[in-house]
Amino acid sequence: MTKHCAEIFKGIAMIFMAMLFFSCKDDYKRVGDEAKKEIFPQGVAENFVLTYTEMPDKLSSEEAGSSKILAVISGPIRNDFENLEFPHQTFPEGLLVEIFNEKNEKTTIEADYGIYYAATTIIDLQGNVVIKGHDGKKLEAPQLYYDRENEWAFTQEKFKFTNPEDGTVMDGEGMDIKKDLTFLNAHKTYGLMLIKEDKND
């Protein structure tokens, strides 16, 4: 009889514990990072194309003139956060930036993800960033910043620069480069550098 009573009390205790467990309420007040509010874009564009142009000269109200295309940004999705204190746009599924010089020669920049900061005209490019010049030069990096106003790109990450004109391949870490890949200032170079030999030597 005593053994049977002990089993009954043990069963009641387990039921009571389960009731206490399931009736507990989370009264923890979330602060700091845990209390971050979700921010939603004021607009979302799908399969977008943004074209940046400039007029060569000032026109009067009745004159007709042609504008010059400076850059074209395109991609599958663009989220517009221009209404925030620090306005920006995000490109969560990647983007393609096409930049044109005075001779209308094109340089392209591709990345898996991008953020464009309107106040600074800086584009933060992330994931498989590739810049291709009109002359076949190519720069590859995991992350890179492009300054649209100064037409300059820079990174502190590892990079690979291929120049088919002289047959060289350079690996390094950290660099600054002009938009058309005509000037490269590498902070650190290392590894294998392939240099094409002159056939006359």
ZAZA-811713 format. One record per atom (N, C-alpha, C, O, CB): x, y, z. Coordinates in steps of 0.2 Angstrom, whole numbers, plus 5000, padded with zeros to 4 digits. Atoms other than C-alpha are relative to their C-alpha. Glycine has a CB too. Layout:
N
XYZ ...
REM end
This chain:
201
500449945000 500050005000 500450065000 500350114997 499550005006 499649945000 501450125004 500450014993 500450074991 500549995006 499650005007 502350084987 499550034995 499750074991 500249934998 500649975005 500650124978 499950075002 499850114997 499449965001 500149934998 500450284988 500650054997 500550104995 499950015007 499449965003 502250344983 499950014993 500150064990 500649965002 500149995007 501850314965 499550054998 499650084993 499949934997 500549955001 500250414966 500350075001 500250114997 499449985004 499749944999 501150554974 500550034995 500650084993 500350005007 499549995005 502550544961 499750034994 499950074990 500549944999 500449985006 501250554947 499750075001 499750114996 499549954999 500349944999 500350704955 500650065000 500550114997 499750005007 499549955001 502050794957 500250024993 500450074992 500649975005 499850005007 502550764939 499450054996 499650094992 500149944997 500549965004 500850834933 500050075003 499950124998 499349975002 500049944997 500950984945 500650044997 500650104995 500150005008 499449975003 502751024938 499950024993 500150074991 500649955001 500149985007 502151014920 499550064999 499650104995 499749934997 500449945000 500751134924 500350065001 500250114998 499449995005 499649944998 501951254932 500450024994 500550084992 500449995006 499549995005 503151234917 499650044994 499850094991 500349944997 500449975005 501751274904 499650065001 499450104997 499549944997 500349944999 500951414913 500550065001 500250115003 499649995007 499549944999 502551514915 499950054994 499850034988 500749975000 500049945005 502451684906 500650034999 501050055004 499450045002 499349965001 503951774898 499850075001 499550104997 500249984993 500149934999 503951944906 500650034999 500750095001 499750005008 499349975001 505751974901 499950064995 499650054990 500549954997 500049945004 505852154894 500650004996 501250014998 499950065004 499450005005 506952154878 500250074999 499850124997 499849974994 499749935001 508052304877 500650004995 500849944994 500250035007 499450005004 509552354866 499949974994 499449984990 500649975004 500050045007 509952244851 499449964999 499149954994 500649964999 500650055001 508452124855 499450044999 498950014996 499949975007 500649975001 507252264854 500050044993 499650094992 499950055006 499949975007 507752324836 499349994997 499049944996 500649974996 500650005004 506252374826 500249984993 500750004990 499650075000 499950025007 506052294809 499950074996 499450104997 499649954998 500149955005 506352424795 499849984993 500149934991 500650055000 500250025006 505452404779 500150054995 500050114996 499249985000 499949955006 505852494762 499450034999 498850014999 500349964994 500649965003 504752634756 499849984993 499249994991 500150075001 500250025007 504752554739 500549944998 501149945000 500150054995 499650055002 505352394731 499949994992 499450004989 499849935003 500050005007 505852384712 500249934998 500849915000 500350064997 499850065002 505952224703 500350014992 500050054989 499449945000 499749995007 507052204687 500150074998 499950094993 499649964995 499949935001 507552384688 500650024996 501149984995 500150035007 499549975003 508652494678 500150075002 499650115000 500049994992 499949934999 509352654684 500550034996 501150014996 500250015008 499649975004 510152774672 500250075002 499850115003 499750004993 499849944998 511252914677 500350044994 500850024991 500650005006 499849965006 511453054664 500250075002 500150095008 499550004995 499949934999 512153234662 499950034993 500150004988 500750015003 500149955006 511853374650 500750034999 501050055003 499550055000 499449985001 513453424641 500050085001 500550115004 500249994993 500049934999 512953614641 499350025003 498849985002 500150044994 500749984998 511553714649 499650024994 499850054989 500150065005 500449995006 510053724638 499550055003 499350065008 499649944998 500549954999 508753864637 499349965000 499349904998 499950064995 500650045000 506953814639 499749974994 499349924994 499450055003 500350035006 506553784621 500549964996 500449944991 499850064996 499550045003 508253704616 499949935001 499749915006 500750035002 500050075000 508353524612 500849985001 501250014997 499649964995 499350025000 509953434617 500049925002 499549905004 500450045005 499950074998 510653254620 500350005007 500850035008 500349964994 499650014994 511153194637 500549944999 500449904995 499549985006 499550055001 512653084640 499949955006 499849975012 500750035001 500150054995 512452924650 500749995003 501249985000 499849934997 499450014996 513752914664 500049935003 500549905003 500050055006 500050064997 513152754672 499349975000 498850005000 500350005008 500650035000 511852624672 500049945006 500549905006 499849964993 500150054994 511352514688 499449964999 498949994998 500150035007 500650045001 510252364685 500149945005 500649925007 500049984993 500050064996 509752204695 499349985001 498850014998 500350015006 500650034999 508352094700 499550045005 498950045004 500149935002 500449974995 507852184716 500350065003 500950065004 499849955006 499849944997 508052364723 499650025006 499050035004 500150064995 500449974994 507452414741 500250075001 500850095002 500249955006 499949934999 507252594743 499950025007 499350025010 499550044996 500049984993 507652664761 500250075000 500550105005 500549965004 499849935001 507852844755 499750055005 499950105006 499950034993 500449964995 506652904768 500350005007 500150035012 499349985001 499750004993 507752864783 500550055001 500750094996 500449935000 499649954998 508952974792 500750004996 501050054994 500250005008 499450015004 510452894783 499749974993 499749904993 500549965003 500350035006 509652864765 500449954997 501049974996 499750054996 499650055004 510152714756 499649954996 499049954997 500549965004 500450055004 509652574743 500449945001 501049945001 499950034993 499650064999 510052394745 499849964994 499249964991 499849965006 500050045006 510252264731 500149935002 500649905001 500450024994 499950074997 509952094740 500249944995 500449894997 499449995004 499950065005 510051984724 500550024995 500549994990 499349984997 499449985005 511552074716 499850064996 499350084995 500249944996 500149945005 511852214704 500550004995 501149974996 500050065004 499549995005 512752264688 500050074999 499550114998 499849964993 499849935001 513552434687 500450014993 500949984992 500450035006 499749995006 513952494669 500250085000 499850125001 499649984994 499749934999 515152654669 500350014993 500649974990 500550005005 499849975006 515452754653 500550055001 500450105004 499450014995 499649945000 516952864650 499950054994 499450044991 500849974999 500149955005 517153014638 500049974993 499650004989 500650055001 500050035007 517452894623 499449955000 499449924995 500749974999 500650055000 515852794628 500349935001 499949884999 499650014994 499850074998 516952644633 499849985006 499750025011 500850005000 500450034994 516152534646 500449965004 500849925002 499449964997 499850044995 516752464662 499549975004 499050015006 500550045005 500650034997 515652344671 500349985007 500849955008 499749944996 499950024993 515552304690 499449955002 498949975001 500150065005 500550044998 514652154696 500149975007 500749975009 499949934995 499950024993 514252094714 499449965002 498849974999 500150065005 500550044998 513151974723 499550045005 498950025005 500249945004 500449964996 512552104735 500250085000 500850084999 500049985007 499749945000 512652294736 499550055004 498950045005 500050034993 500349944997 512152454746 500250064997 500850084997 500149995008 499849945003 512152624738 499850055005 499250065007 499650014993 500249944996 512252774750 500050064997 500550094994 500650005006 500249945004 511452924742 500450065003 500750104999 499350025001 499749944998 512253054754 500850004999 501150054998 500050005008 499350005002 514052994750 500249984993 500849984991 500449955005 500050025007 513752924733 500549945000 500949924995 500350054995 499650064999 514752764739 499549944999 499049935002 500450005007 500450065001 514152594733 500549945004 501149945002 499949984993 499750064997 514652444745 499949944996 499349924997 499850005008 500150065004 514852294734 500349945004 500949945006 500450004993 499850064996 514952124742 499949934996 499449934993 499750005007 500150075003 515151944736 500249994993 499850024989 499349985001 499850015007 516151894720 500050064996 499750064991 499549954997 500049935004 516452074715 500549994994 501149974995 500250065005 499650005006 517152084697 499950064996 499450084995 499849934996 500049945004 517652234688 500449984993 500949964993 500450065003 499750025007 517952214669 500150074996 499650104995 499649954996 499949945004 518752354659 499949994992 499849934990 500750035001 500150015007 518452384640 500549974997 500549944991 499850074997 499450025003 520152334637 500249935002 500749905000 500650045001 499950074998 519952164645 500449995007 500449935009 500549964995 499850004993 520752204662 499549985005 498950005004 500450075002 500550034996 519952114676 500250015007 500849995009 499849934998 499850004993 519952144695 499449965004 498849975003 500050075003 500550044996 519152014707 500150015007 500750015009 500149934998 499950004992 518852034726 499349985003 498849985000 500250085002 500650024997 517651974739 499550065002 498950065003 500149965006 500449944998 517152154744 500450064997 501050064997 499950015008 499749945003 517452324737 499550065000 498950055000 500249994992 500449945000 516852504738 500150044994 500750044991 500250055006 499949965006 516552614723 499750075001 499150085003 499649974994 500149934999 516552804725 499750034993 500150044989 500650045003 500349985007 515352854710 500250074999 500350094993 499350005000 499849935002 515753044712 500750014998 500850044993 499950045007 499349995001 517653024712 500249954995 500849944993 500450005006 499950055005 517552874700 500649965002 501149954998 500150034993 499550034997 518652774711 499849945004 499349945007 500450055005 500250064996 518652594719 500649995005 501150005003 499949944995 499550024995 519552534734 499749945005 499149935006 500250065005 500150064996 519652384746 500649995005 501150015003 499849944996 499450034995 520652314761 500049924999 500449895003 499850025007 500150075000 520152134756 500649984994 500950024991 499349984997 499550035005 521252014745 499750014993 499150024992 500049925001 500249995007 521152044726 500449964995 501049944997 500050074999 499650035005 521651974710 499950044994 499450064992 499849924998 500149965006 522052084695 500449974994 500949954994 500450075002 499850035007 522252014677 500150064995 499650094994 499549944998 499849955005 523052124664 500249964993 500849944993 500550055002 499850045006 522952034646 500550044996 500850014991 499449994997 499549965005 523952184638 500749975001 501049974996 499950075002 499350034999 525552124646 500049935003 500549915005 500350055005 500050074998 524951954651 500249995008 500549935009 500549964996 499850004993 525151984670 499449985005 498850005003 500350065003 500550024995 524151914685 500350025007 500849995009 499849935000 499849974994 524352004702 499549985006 498950005005 500250085000 500450014994 523751944719 500250055005 500850065006 500149925002 499849954994 523752064734 499450015005 498949975005 500250064997 500449984995 522852134748 499950075001 500450115003 500249965007 500149924999 522152314749 500250034994 500850024992 500350025006 499849965006 522152424734 499550064998 498950065001 500049954994 500449955002 521452584726 500150004992 500649984990 500250075002 499950015007 521052584707 499550054997 498950075000 499849934998 500549965004 520252704694 499549964997 499549904996 500450044995 500650045003 518552654687 500249964994 499949914993 499550054999 499950045006 519252604670 500649965001 500949934996 500250054995 499550044999 520652504678 500750024997 501149984996 499949934998 499449985003 522052614671 500550015005 501150025003 499950064996 499549994994 522852644688 499949955005 499349955008 500150075002 500150044994 523152524702 500550015005 501150015003 500049924998 499549994994 523952564719 499849945005 499449945009 499950075003 500150064995 524152394728 500350015006 500950045006 500349944996 499749994993 524452404747 500549945001 501049965004 499550005005 499550054998 525252234748 499949944994 499349934992 499849965007 500050055005 525652104734 500449945003 500849945007 500350024993 499750064998 526051924737 499849944995 499549954991 499849985007 500250065004 525951744730 500450004993 500950034992 499350004999 499750015006 526251704712 499850064995 499250084995 499849934997 500149955005 526451844699 500249984993 500849974992 500350075002 499850035007 526451784681 500150064996 499750114995 499449964997 499849955005 527351894669 500149974993 500549934993 500650045003 499950035007 527251864650 500750024998 500950084998 499550034996 499449995002 528951854643 500050024993 499650014989 500549935000 500049985007 529451944627 500349954996 500849924998 500450075000 499750065004 529751824613 500750024997 501049984995 499549994994 499449985003 531251924607 500649995005 501249995003 500050084998 499550024995 532151884623 500349935000 500749915004 499850025007 
REM end
